[in-house]
Amino acid sequence: MSVPSLEQFKRHLRIRHSQEDEDLQEKLDTAIADAAEFLNRPIPWLAAEQPEVGAPVYVAVPKPVRGAILIMGAELYANREQGVVGTIYTKMNTAENMLRPFRINLGV
């Protein structure tokens, strides 16, 4: 499996029209980049075992990582501004919790 496509992202958001496709793709790309930064590795990442000859082999993107990307993209779509006025806003750690087992190079 690869990273979520625009169509999969739209299905997650329950969007059927195409008027916002460019904006949605930008948010999806940002979510993928943000997840990659959190994981300290590109998405998808290279498999540990590589062939001596030929194209590199990539690991299938795990379902929790795909789910986290969808959640992060949905957050960007739902909250388009940096601040929230007149209401209590609580950020859930669901996406980070889904990504945490796949992090590498955490340091000391």
Secondary structure as GFF3:
##gff-version 3
##sequence-region A 1 108
A	DSSP	alpha_helix	6	13	.	.	.	ID=ss1
A	DSSP	alpha_helix	21	39	.	.	.	ID=ss2
A	DSSP	alpha_helix	63	78	.	.	.	ID=ss3
A	DSSP	alpha_helix	94	99	.	.	.	ID=ss4
A	DSSP	three_ten_helix	100	102	.	.	.	ID=ss5
###
